[in-house]
Amino acid sequence: MWRTKRGGRSRRRDAGGNPWQNLEKTSVLQETRMFNETPVNARKCTHILTKILYLLNQGEVLGTREATECFFAMTKLFQSKDVVMRRMVYLGIKELSPIADDVIIVTSSLTKDMTGKEDLYRAPAIRALCSITDSTMLQAVERYMKQCIVDRNAPVSSGALVSSLHLASTAGEVVKRWANEAQEALNSDNIMVQYHGLGLLYHIRKADRLAVTKLVNKLTRQHLRSPYATCFLIRIACKIMEEEDASGNATEDSPLFNFVECCLRNKSEMVVYEAAHAVVNLKRTNPRELSTAVSILQLFCGSSKATLRFAAVRTMNKVAMLHPPAVNVCNLDLEGLIADSNRSVATLAITTLLKTGAESSVERLMKQIATFVAEISDEFKLVVVQAIRSLCTKFPRKHAVTMNFLSGMLREEGGLEYKTSIVDTIILIIEENPDAKEAGLGHLCEFIEDCEHTSLAVRILHLLGKEGPYSKCPSRYIRFIYNRVILENATVRAAAVAAIAQFGACCPDLLPNVLVLLNRCEMDCDDEVRDRATYYYSILSRSNPDLNKRFIADHEIVSLPLLEKSLNDHLKGPLTERFDLSIVPKSQVVQPEVNEEVIIINKAAPKIARVNREEVNTEKLLAIPGIHHVGALHKSCAPVQLTESETEYTVSCIKHCFANHIVFQFDCVNTLSDQLLENVRVDLELPDGFVSRAVIPCAKLPYGDKESSYVIVQFPEDVPSSIATLGATLRFLVKDCDPATGQPDSDEGYNDEYILEDIEITVADQIQKSKKQNFLAAWENADTEEWVEAEDTFELSSVNSLQDAVNTILKFLGLAPANLSENVSDGAHTHTLLCSGTFRGGVEVLVRSKLAVADGVTMQLTVRSTDMDVAELITSAVG
């Protein structure tokens, strides 16, 4: 008896599941034959329609023939007057219309329902009709659509407005004629009709900036009944203000900003939040206005509605990244949200506190996160990891706390993206903070023992090979690495072999043991592993430090996309010459884009591979005749404007630096529609020592097009003379032309010229950033006869703080900072900046700058380089 009751309860629980989860497309399509029966069984047909809609919304794909047969069977159901089934038919028509053929057959039936007296039919009929209507058929129903837009029945009017908005993408010119009706809908008392009316009216006028401005100015002076419409109006107003800021036409007392500020006192919570969100995101917002918006968000933090609390704390999270002091006043409210029953709110509250709190509160916040981190989803765990990453940069001395917390998160269950984020953060701490290296490498070694993700294991092994040899006890890491050779797949084994070889190249006392391990790896069953082991064994067994450094320890590699392209171009040629690897630019580290805004999504968008500026420009430069003779591209600089943006001809210059040459790329735009420019070139006034090797003019420059002209210049042999200022003049042949066609009126023209701004060649133009992951080891290794040292002391009169001095030095010299030395601690009176780079020609540069604040900022600059002229150039340039 007891078993029977239990079974009954179990069946009742199972009945609460999804009744559609085992549906098959074929059986459901066979059931549609019931649509042809007379009389129509409305209850059963509605059930079948529900199954069809469920399958379509679950991603089931119907073929064109299947969809057409189902669609025509569905049209038979119009003979029934059952309201529920009729509305299901409308939904079915909307879903099948993109797939089925000849769907216009139901136009008359839908038009009849759309203009009928049954209000329950009219709105869904409008939506279904617009889904099957194209621009050619729209003329026939245009009159009905206009009537429906201004209909007294709110659902009908709202349905017509939304359908019109969808039609605007395919028949925009026809929909524009409905602006008067949309304006009338905007005056409706119904909140949804007013909202949809504003949406359609804005879409019609959005291409006309003046019309949009007039619309917004008119609506901001009257009270909109709909909170949805008010929120949308706030967004339009903010967009206009951002455009004004971008064009430089912003006024100090903007009526649009006053409107947004007034909305902070609206009766609707939705409008108040939208206004606060807009104020904190506008660039023109001053501290007083920001504090008002933050106060509103602070009030929402205490709301009984979870949605308002979530919205407020999420917006505060974003504000904390740009204006941490503004959020400090809310810290008590945020700490109260840590214990919120909604874990999403609690997570955002803690991550916001991590960005705004003091160093002393870090340990307490970490303990609070640990109490519930296992209960939240991976998406919110990623938010926590991102906050900890920024915390590590802000408070480097707290690396022990953050490292222990991250290692605990690594041991928990989680997906690849979540684990990758944690590993990225640990690697960042290791690379930027020398004190954290030993602990970080130890945690990563433990993680790869049970790591199930090949890509992560390979990254960690690469890091161990790069950082392990310079640790206090390198031998302790070899055991973890060699375990991967024994236990893992071929990809990980190959990475482990490469890591072991690094220890042999950098640690002479470990070389005999490394050779034994590599010898064992030569018997591996995988080709790649055997080849790597043989390659490294052959090099290391020669006991040649220069060979080890060049082929194993040196991490500088060529750009792989450009190497592939260069090899393909070489194979297409006559093959009479050997391939020259030196013409391929070296690969530079591309800094990832850091998205500061916390965005929580279910599925991550596919990441697009980022390329550096050199890889982007090399392909264009290779089109210049004879450019391969100047060697590999060393650095491409950011574009510099040589003219005002409002002038007749706009010219920008990109400097491409090679070992002994510099290529000037002049991007020219002709803004005069009645002129065609030919033989466009730039003549440079070169100082002594510089030699012009080639001028490649632009053959034609039509109106509005962007074309490039090039000048190849050889650097002077004297390195200190490479810093110079060059005069520039744009010269061209002008031909008058027809503005409509762009064709010249005659073959004759006249020569003209245009004076450009001077071009400066600086130290930063000739130095490529090359970040040293272990700067202190590199600095100590540079204390040899191969390196030279230059040192000088300077008074930096143009800066007022240590942070300004650091920023100025990095920008002026174009070097990459190391060990987080680009960040100066608050209240510090002394600071040491460590940075490195590569001067053109492959000359390595290491710089240590000791800064101190007294009356001004005093700097002791020490430069170590493999070339004395380069070291003196850097010290003299600073002076």
MONOR-V559733 format. One record per run of one state. SS is the DSSP state (A for helix, B for strand, O for the rest). FROM is the first residue (numbers start at 1). LEN is the number of residues. If there is no record, write none. Layout:
ss = [SS | SS]
from = [FROM | FROM]
len = [LEN | LEN]
This chain:
ss = [O | A | O | A | O | A | O | A | O | A | O | A | O | A | O | A | O | A | O | A | O | A | O | A | O | A | O | A | O | A | O | A | O | A | O | A | O | A | O | A | O | A | O | A | O | A | O | A | O | A | O | A | O | A | O | A | O | A | O | A | O | A | O | A | O | B | O | A | O | A | O | B | O | A | O | A | O | B | O | B | O | B | O | B | O | B | O | B | O | B | O | B | O | B | O | A | O | B | O | B | O | B | O | B | O | A | B | O | A | O | B | O | A | O | B | O | B | O | B | O | B | O | A | O]
from = [1 | 2 | 16 | 25 | 37 | 42 | 58 | 64 | 80 | 83 | 97 | 103 | 115 | 119 | 133 | 138 | 150 | 154 | 168 | 172 | 186 | 191 | 206 | 209 | 221 | 227 | 248 | 255 | 266 | 269 | 282 | 287 | 301 | 306 | 323 | 324 | 329 | 331 | 338 | 343 | 357 | 359 | 371 | 373 | 376 | 378 | 395 | 396 | 411 | 416 | 433 | 434 | 449 | 454 | 471 | 475 | 488 | 490 | 507 | 508 | 522 | 527 | 541 | 545 | 554 | 558 | 559 | 560 | 573 | 581 | 584 | 586 | 587 | 613 | 622 | 627 | 631 | 635 | 637 | 640 | 642 | 649 | 658 | 661 | 671 | 675 | 686 | 691 | 697 | 698 | 702 | 703 | 704 | 706 | 715 | 719 | 723 | 724 | 738 | 744 | 745 | 750 | 756 | 759 | 762 | 764 | 767 | 770 | 775 | 782 | 788 | 797 | 802 | 814 | 816 | 818 | 830 | 840 | 843 | 854 | 857 | 866 | 868 | 879]
len = [1 | 14 | 9 | 12 | 5 | 16 | 6 | 16 | 3 | 14 | 6 | 12 | 4 | 14 | 5 | 12 | 4 | 14 | 4 | 14 | 5 | 15 | 3 | 12 | 6 | 21 | 7 | 11 | 3 | 13 | 5 | 14 | 5 | 17 | 1 | 5 | 2 | 7 | 5 | 14 | 2 | 12 | 2 | 3 | 2 | 17 | 1 | 15 | 5 | 17 | 1 | 15 | 5 | 17 | 4 | 13 | 2 | 17 | 1 | 14 | 5 | 14 | 4 | 9 | 4 | 1 | 1 | 13 | 8 | 3 | 2 | 1 | 26 | 9 | 5 | 4 | 4 | 2 | 3 | 2 | 7 | 9 | 3 | 10 | 4 | 11 | 5 | 6 | 1 | 4 | 1 | 1 | 2 | 9 | 4 | 4 | 1 | 14 | 6 | 1 | 5 | 6 | 3 | 3 | 2 | 3 | 3 | 5 | 7 | 6 | 9 | 5 | 12 | 2 | 2 | 12 | 10 | 3 | 11 | 3 | 9 | 2 | 11 | 1]
